[in-house]
């Protein structure tokens, strides 16, 4: 198999981290837009 | 004369390896050539055929100058690695610009060289005209250049084309990528390409689905997806249209490219560690922490400023117009969701200053990103804190400062000095560009913005970069992109090598 299980899990962890950070930034933008 | 390996002069060794790099890159031209033939773009096909022929001839000429038969016995020294990396980028800039020039979309060869250097260095500034009517094959070429430039094209060519790769690591370091993922350079190059290829398939598929959903036909949607992936992953900033990411009017398209360029700006060593098993590295790594802190502060600061000014209202508008651009600047991508002059006319001095700071800090070392790099910022902050602690501690106590970058590392003065040196050089490059533009008549803030974008290999523009700008500025931008990307030392080595050679010739007369 081209990708091993570990590599797939690693990629999933990276994607999750990327999405979570994007969500954090969106949440901050939403909060600031609402408050200011 | 300096002899290396089988009694060869340094010049021969450099010609030999540069020849292989040129041949390797010439082979890449076959991809847009094939694309042109498949899509029946006959005129661009001829341009690429000419570009391919000239590149192969130039590569063969360099190999002959380097003593083709004896090449496998050459031993690469550190100086060779640095000079080969720096020289290859210059030779390739000229050769890869041929299809641009022949396409008729650039005003002259200088503009063609500018766009090639912008692609190679993953900057993303554009002088090519009428982007919306470019052939698919030329777009393919533009985005391949930025993708391969981000991965490290010199080591790619060397590690796949020649058997004797013992010294290729030295070229790798010369290309500002001093990460060893595997015991040898072929293994490292393959790991980097494996990671990038997996993301290429995934990212292109995701963008293709969204592209079809927003109304693009399946084949154009595929090309747009492929180009935008290459541009985002390599933190390049090119797009196959003049409106950049705004062309798609899609929040989802922006989110996907945002996640791709966030991941693309991470250190390949970090990707490798996470893919192997060490997931905690994502949170422990000094570079990631540094990036999270500075990028979050920049995003929050810009969002607060532009929300309070009433320019953007609502969470979605603030995120798409402010956060997207700040993160694009910080990761040195350069995909933009507002028009260039909006930065100058609407964002105001404080908004532009935040972007300048983000662009100068940049992404991670040994990634596709440019700028001073999060690792150096982290090292400088840690070094400063260690010095303050030392002053406040009893004189006899010994304090050891550690940082975590893939593994725990004791922070030594040499690492702090090296980080400080590169940071100072970046600031000098940024300042020199700003001063030059101010003397050419541009407003100070515009000059500082464009200079930060060029020095940090970002690609966002405030409107200075255009085919009408003075030639001296185009040459400066090419030099600044080149210096910023190779992180100075390789270019200095090349200049020293040339000056040394000229001096020897002069004294031999």
Interface residues (C-beta under 8 A of the other chain):
Chain A: X2 X3 X6 X7 X9 X10 X11 X13 X14 X15 X17 X18 X19 X21 X22 X24 X25 X26 X28 X29 X30 X32 X33 X34 X36
Chain B: X198 X199 X202 X255 X258 X259 X262 X263 X266 X271 X274 X275 X276 X277 X279 X282 X292 X296 X299 X300 X303 X304 X307 X308 X312 X313 X314 X315 X317 X318 X319 X322 X323 X327
